[in-house]
């Protein structure tokens, strides 16, 4: 059975809960690549002065990784979604902060995955171009999200 990832309720695969959810939609999934979207709105807790703050962009990157892991847990391994933690951020480059109304498309590519550690490259873009890019290492825990 083929799953249309765009139809997945993001709350099913993310451990975060509103108002701290920084991903609206999972748009693509493979074991090597995951793509998400977030439309910047004025009520986003990381939106200030009409733009998404760098902290919100970084959290969006981390939650794109969480969406990948959540998808694997729920739809491939058929188990509960686990919580992960940012272990490291490298080569972080911020080009600009996306404005209210822009949709941030975030692409994550797996560089290396060893046990509970995942190293990824991440890039965020809008229709106006690149927003930020960098590498992250995420450490997965055995703690399950609370429904």
C-alpha positions, 0 to 999 in steps of 0.5 A: 500500500502506497502512503501519500505522505502529504496526507499524514497528520504531522502530529502523528509523527512528531513528538512536539506539540502546539505551539512548538510545532515547526513543520506543517507537512511532510512532502517527501520521504525516503530513507536517504531524503526527507522534505517538509514544509512550514508556512511562516505565520505571525502566530508562530512562537518563533516569528518576530517582526514579520520574520521567522527567527534563526531559532525557528529555522534551526528548530524547523531543521530539527523537526524535519529530522524528527518527521523522518524518524517519526515516519520510520517508527510509525509507518515502517517499524510500526512502533511508537514515535521516539524523541531525539535530541540535537547532538551537534550543529555544524557549518550553519549558514543563515542567508536570510529569515523568511517572512510571514506568508512564505513557505519554507521547504526544508530538505534533509539528506542523510550523511551517516546513520549509526545506531541511534545517531544520525548525521544529516545535511539540511537546507531550507528554501522559499520561493525567494531562494535559500534561507539556511543550510547546515549539518546536524547530528541527532541522537535518538533516545528510547523515550516515546512521545506522549500522546 
